[in-house]
Amino acid sequence: MVLGGDVGGTKTLLGLFEPSTPRPIPRATRSYETAAFTSLVEILDAFLREVKPPRPLRAAALGVAGPVVHDRAQLTNVDWQISAPDIGARFEIPDVRLLNDLEAMARSIEVLADDELRVLQEGAPDPEASAAVIAAGTGLGQAYLHRRNGRFVPAASEGGHGDFAARTDRELELVRMLRERLGRAEVEQVLSGMGLLNLHRLTHRGGECGLVTDLSSPDAPAAVSRAGLGGRCQGCAEALRMFVSAYGAEAGNLALRGLALGGVYVGGGIAPKILPAIDSGIFMESFLDKQPMTHLLRRVPVKIILNPDAGLLGAAAYANELTTS
């Protein structure tokens, strides 16, 4: 059997999978609140004691929310250090690999079913071209998929921590606010759960929101989205529109940077929850608003990943490959 993991700032998903080509078969999966544990080793120990693998683990691949360097990682939003060799030794797993969480999600693209994807733009997919993944959730992740020998080979990035580029006067106001509060304006401070709250702060300057009163609550980003979708708070509605517009623009930037004529895939926990706002057309308008490259971007397939466990699936698919390499 193989072990897959998706270690995020909010939750950690772990799963036991039966190796199978091309898509591994899940046998047991569990979700844990990341902050309730002191380390990934502690979560792994709880998981393996609970599920009791019937056979020894042959390989493990763990997507983690942070940069991975030489099989070690420091999580960005949690004060954890993770070491693949240490995990392998502790749990007697012969082959353990760490991946950036977006690299793990990118590895799911080739094994996702059609009904696990929502098409925003059919485009004209180039079977020899690269692709890209962008995912807003607790943070913002980006990854590229380079085409090699007919297959996608994911490449991690920390593009979510790049500078946010304002396109409108309102976004310039946002940049000024972020600089005042945080010292700089990075993309993740706009496109993430935290980003929704920053947008809420902007749209409610000089006024109050009676629907979202505690921005420190874990549910606050979802509350902003719900109020915006329901039209019950004009400030929340504006915050959501700005979020969707900026999301589409950054997805278009990623498509241009990676010449992603093979497709742009939108993952993460936020997009499936705000589909009505995305379907309004704002996302794709911003995606395409890149003259003189609009004609090129019209060729790019754009799809939303609906499977909430895509990161876990991608990690398991990589562990699956390790058993046959």
Order of alpha helices (4+ residues) and beta strands (2+ residues): beta-beta-beta-alpha-beta-beta-beta-beta-alpha-beta-alpha-beta-beta-beta-beta-alpha-alpha-alpha-alpha-beta-alpha-alpha-alpha-beta-alpha
